[in-house]
Amino acid sequence: MNHNATQAQALIPQPALCDWIGQTRSGLDKLKKKDPTFPKPIKFSSTRQAAAYYVVTEVEAWLASQIAKRDQAVAA
């Protein structure tokens, strides 16, 4: 079995995601509440304090959808 993660399976920890998309942790929480299409995190433990990771390709797809919405709004 190959344990190397492919790019489609690559994970980014929540603090790095915040840096990447320019949000604070509280800003990310507000974004997740406001936009139900935002990718859901993966946690490897059921505890509330467990680190949250996001699938990079899901975040990229969400960002692309936000750009498309923006571009449609500008074109309208």
C-alpha positions as CSV (number, residue, x, y, z in Angstrom):
1,M,0.0,0.0,0.0
2,N,1.3,3.4,-1.0
3,H,1.2,5.9,1.9
4,N,2.4,8.9,0.0
5,A,-0.4,11.5,-0.2
6,T,-1.3,12.6,-3.7
7,Q,-2.0,16.2,-4.4
8,A,-5.8,15.5,-4.4
9,Q,-5.4,14.2,-0.8
10,A,-3.1,17.0,0.5
11,L,-4.1,18.5,3.7
12,I,-3.4,22.0,5.1
13,P,-3.7,22.7,8.9
14,Q,-6.1,25.4,9.9
15,P,-3.5,28.0,10.9
16,A,-1.8,27.7,7.5
17,L,-5.2,27.9,5.8
18,C,-5.9,31.2,7.6
19,D,-2.6,32.6,6.3
20,W,-3.3,31.3,2.8
21,I,-6.8,32.9,2.5
22,G,-6.0,36.0,4.6
23,Q,-8.3,35.3,7.5
24,T,-7.9,35.3,11.2
25,R,-9.2,32.2,13.1
26,S,-12.3,34.1,14.1
27,G,-12.7,35.4,10.6
28,L,-12.6,31.8,9.3
29,D,-15.2,30.8,11.9
30,K,-17.5,33.6,10.6
31,L,-16.9,32.6,7.0
32,K,-17.8,28.9,7.7
33,K,-21.0,30.0,9.5
34,K,-21.9,32.5,6.7
35,D,-21.1,30.2,3.7
36,P,-22.3,26.6,4.0
37,T,-20.4,25.8,0.8
38,F,-17.0,26.3,2.5
39,P,-15.1,23.0,2.8
40,K,-15.6,21.1,6.1
41,P,-12.5,20.3,8.1
42,I,-11.1,16.9,8.8
43,K,-10.2,16.0,12.4
44,F,-8.3,12.9,13.5
45,S,-9.8,13.0,17.0
46,S,-13.3,13.6,18.3
47,T,-12.1,16.1,21.0
48,R,-13.1,19.7,20.6
49,Q,-9.4,20.8,20.7
50,A,-8.4,18.4,17.9
51,A,-6.4,20.0,15.1
52,A,-8.5,20.8,12.0
53,Y,-7.1,20.1,8.5
54,Y,-8.6,21.0,5.2
55,V,-8.3,19.2,1.8
56,V,-6.3,21.6,-0.4
57,T,-8.2,20.7,-3.6
58,E,-11.6,21.4,-1.9
59,V,-10.4,24.8,-0.8
60,E,-9.0,25.5,-4.2
61,A,-12.4,24.5,-5.8
62,W,-14.2,26.8,-3.3
63,L,-11.9,29.7,-4.1
64,A,-12.5,29.1,-7.9
65,S,-16.2,29.2,-7.3
66,Q,-15.9,32.5,-5.4
67,I,-13.9,34.0,-8.2
68,A,-16.5,32.7,-10.8
69,K,-19.3,34.3,-8.7
70,R,-17.4,37.6,-8.6
71,D,-16.8,37.5,-12.3
72,Q,-20.4,36.8,-13.1
73,A,-21.5,39.7,-10.8
74,V,-19.1,42.0,-12.6
75,A,-20.3,40.9,-16.0
76,A,-23.9,41.4,-15.1
